[in-house]
Amino acid sequence: MENKLSEIETDLHSNPWTVKGVETIKKCFAPTLSSEEFKVFLGLGKSLNANPFTREIWAVKYGSQAAAIFCGRDFYRRKAQEQEDYDGHIVNAIYENDTFSIENGEPKHIVNSFKDRGNLVGSFCSVYRKNTRVPYFVTIQLKEYNTGKSNWAKMPDTMIKKVAEAQALRGAYQGVFKGTYDESESGVIEASAEEMPSVEQKDYAYNLLRTSAFDDDQKNSIDEDLSENISLNRLNEIIANLKMNQSDPQNMNMKEVNRQIDRQIELDKD
């Protein structure tokens, strides 16, 4: 019996995408995904040759948002190293007493003193590809990702480096890693899901926009913001701004008055 179980485990580790393996993957690594979301997860896992049983890929669903697919850092590294033009990458944390600059399209980072680097402020990662003049790089601010919980509280240096590394490798090889996230980014994705506005809240904002005193260019700009997957905090900011700029005839701003006067003059000419 033990030999049989060992054979099954070995088979799942070497070839997880069999019929039996897919059933186990659905149950263990993607239980909350819809059928369509699981098909996407299945297709991505197969195309990347990523193994859920070795923690290379998994999926999580936050609230009503579409499922987020995560890959482990070691998988990002392995897959990047398999690319023919991969020429290495550098990742490091940035502290307030370090010297950091961008020169000729490439990050320059100097640790002035290991004894007193000051507060952690972010990280960067540069990915080098053969036959390219400058690397693909990203810089990340700690305040945008630090949840202050779990590993972020214990080892923020490691976590912020993981964010930069994943984003840089994803950007350098978009065709390979498109649609994936590193586990270090899960806190931000989860938070954004929890703070998504409801349909009613967005409808309220659209109604305020229609009756606002903004000109057409301003309305178009706000409309574009509302069309995006904005956070609840951002929506509340827009609503507050719209409330302060309603086209009340008794309190209409001069720009709107002048616009209506100009329009009436054009109509009179016709």
Order of alpha helices (4+ residues) and beta strands (2+ residues): alpha-alpha-alpha-beta-beta-alpha-beta-beta-beta-beta-beta-alpha-alpha-alpha-beta-alpha-alpha-alpha-alpha-alpha
